[in-house]
Amino acid sequence: MTTKAINVLEEATQLSLCLYTAMVKEEIMKKLKSVFQYLLAIFFVLAGANHFINASFYLQMMPPYLPWHLFLVYLSGIFEIVLGIMVLIPSLTSIAGWGLIALLIAVFPANIHMALHPDLFPFISPIALWIRLPFQAVFIAWAYWSTRPLVSYP
């Protein structure tokens, strides 16, 4: 075998290894994204159901300047359940992601209300109420990443 043939074989082997590695990484990302989608769906379906099971907790969260507290608690619970289910329906996943992001932004004032009025939540540490606020961004990122199509590179 000539040196040129050996170099071509080495390059082909390296290229094959790179392609294989990329395919394995893409497969791992697909599985990881699928796991995060299921976790997102479960999280929101359970959180939404809790709006009906433990409505009194959510009523305490409602800022006084909002009307129809019980209606809004139930409405947000319905949206959490429906959007959580939609995450698992491929044709609706992207819409569900944007819906969850909008919902997380919409309920953020209630989280601020909790942090500003820790006396309404004596069973939760005031520090935890404040630490909870940045987690809204984490949930938004989770909803965004989990519901975007996986980009694959040729």
C-alpha positions as CSV (number, residue, x, y, z in Angstrom):
1,M,0.0,0.0,0.0
2,T,1.2,3.4,-0.8
3,T,1.6,6.3,1.6
4,K,-1.1,8.2,-0.2
5,A,-3.6,5.3,0.1
6,I,-2.8,4.9,3.8
7,N,-3.4,8.7,4.3
8,V,-6.7,8.4,2.4
9,L,-7.7,5.4,4.6
10,E,-6.8,7.3,7.8
11,E,-8.8,10.3,6.7
12,A,-11.8,8.2,5.8
13,T,-11.5,6.4,9.2
14,Q,-11.4,9.7,11.1
15,L,-14.3,11.1,9.1
16,S,-16.3,8.0,9.8
17,L,-15.5,8.2,13.5
18,C,-16.6,11.9,13.5
19,L,-19.8,11.1,11.7
20,Y,-20.5,8.2,14.1
21,T,-19.8,10.4,17.1
22,A,-22.1,13.1,15.8
23,M,-24.9,10.6,15.2
24,V,-24.5,9.2,18.8
25,K,-24.5,12.7,20.2
26,E,-27.7,13.5,18.2
27,E,-29.3,10.4,19.4
28,I,-28.4,11.2,23.0
29,M,-29.8,14.7,22.6
30,K,-33.1,13.3,21.1
31,K,-33.5,11.0,24.2
32,L,-32.6,13.8,26.6
33,K,-35.0,16.2,25.0
34,S,-37.7,13.5,25.1
35,V,-37.1,12.9,28.8
36,F,-37.3,16.7,29.5
37,Q,-40.5,16.9,27.5
38,Y,-42.1,14.2,29.6
39,L,-40.9,15.8,32.8
40,L,-42.3,19.2,31.6
41,A,-45.6,17.7,30.8
42,I,-45.9,15.8,34.1
43,F,-44.8,18.9,36.0
44,F,-47.4,21.1,34.5
45,V,-50.3,18.6,34.5
46,L,-49.7,17.9,38.2
47,A,-49.3,21.7,39.0
48,G,-52.5,22.4,37.1
49,A,-54.4,19.6,38.9
50,N,-53.1,21.1,42.2
51,H,-54.9,24.4,41.4
52,F,-58.2,22.4,41.9
53,I,-57.0,20.2,44.8
54,N,-55.4,23.1,46.8
55,A,-57.1,26.2,45.4
56,S,-56.9,28.0,48.8
57,F,-53.0,28.1,48.5
58,Y,-53.2,29.6,45.0
59,L,-55.9,32.1,46.2
60,Q,-53.4,33.5,48.8
61,M,-50.9,34.1,45.9
62,M,-53.3,36.3,44.0
63,P,-52.4,40.0,44.1
64,P,-55.3,42.1,45.4
65,Y,-55.3,44.3,42.2
66,L,-56.5,41.3,40.1
67,P,-60.2,40.5,39.9
68,W,-61.9,37.1,40.0
69,H,-59.3,35.3,42.0
70,L,-60.9,31.9,42.1
71,F,-61.7,32.0,38.4
72,L,-58.1,32.9,37.6
73,V,-56.8,30.1,39.8
74,Y,-59.0,27.6,38.0
75,L,-58.2,29.1,34.6
76,S,-54.5,28.9,35.1
77,G,-54.9,25.3,36.3
78,I,-56.8,24.4,33.2
79,F,-54.1,26.0,31.0
80,E,-51.3,24.2,32.8
81,I,-53.0,20.9,32.3
82,V,-54.0,21.4,28.7
83,L,-50.6,22.9,27.7
84,G,-48.8,20.1,29.6
85,I,-50.7,17.5,27.6
86,M,-50.0,19.4,24.4
87,V,-46.3,19.2,25.0
88,L,-46.5,15.5,24.3
89,I,-48.5,15.9,21.0
90,P,-45.8,16.4,18.3
91,S,-48.0,18.7,16.1
92,L,-48.8,20.9,19.1
93,T,-45.5,20.8,21.0
94,S,-44.2,24.2,19.7
95,I,-47.5,25.9,20.4
96,A,-47.5,24.4,23.9
97,G,-44.0,25.7,24.5
98,W,-45.0,29.3,23.7
99,G,-48.2,28.9,25.7
100,L,-46.3,27.7,28.7
101,I,-43.8,30.6,28.4
102,A,-46.7,33.1,28.2
103,L,-48.4,31.4,31.2
104,L,-45.1,31.6,33.2
105,I,-44.8,35.3,32.4
106,A,-48.5,35.9,33.3
107,V,-48.3,34.3,36.7
108,F,-45.0,36.0,37.7
109,P,-46.8,38.8,39.4
110,A,-48.3,36.3,41.8
111,N,-44.8,35.0,42.6
112,I,-43.6,38.6,43.3
113,H,-46.7,39.1,45.5
114,M,-45.6,36.0,47.5
115,A,-42.1,37.3,48.0
116,L,-43.4,40.8,49.0
117,H,-45.9,39.3,51.5
118,P,-44.2,36.4,53.3
119,D,-46.6,36.8,56.2
120,L,-49.3,35.1,54.0
121,F,-47.0,32.1,53.6
122,P,-45.6,31.3,57.1
123,F,-44.9,27.7,56.1
124,I,-42.4,28.9,53.4
125,S,-39.1,30.6,54.2
126,P,-39.0,34.3,53.1
127,I,-35.6,33.5,51.5
128,A,-37.2,30.6,49.5
129,L,-39.9,33.0,48.3
130,W,-37.2,35.3,46.9
131,I,-35.0,32.5,45.5
132,R,-38.1,31.2,43.8
133,L,-38.3,34.3,41.5
134,P,-35.3,33.5,39.3
135,F,-36.5,30.0,38.8
136,Q,-39.3,31.4,36.6
137,A,-36.5,32.0,34.0
138,V,-35.3,28.4,34.5
139,F,-38.8,27.2,33.8
140,I,-39.1,29.4,30.8
141,A,-35.8,28.1,29.4
142,W,-37.0,24.5,30.1
143,A,-40.3,25.1,28.3
144,Y,-38.4,26.8,25.4
145,W,-35.7,24.2,24.9
146,S,-37.9,21.2,25.4
147,T,-40.4,22.3,22.8
148,R,-38.1,23.4,20.1
149,P,-37.2,21.0,17.3
150,L,-33.9,19.3,17.6
151,V,-31.5,20.9,15.1
152,S,-29.3,18.3,13.3
153,Y,-26.3,19.1,11.3
154,P,-25.4,17.2,8.1
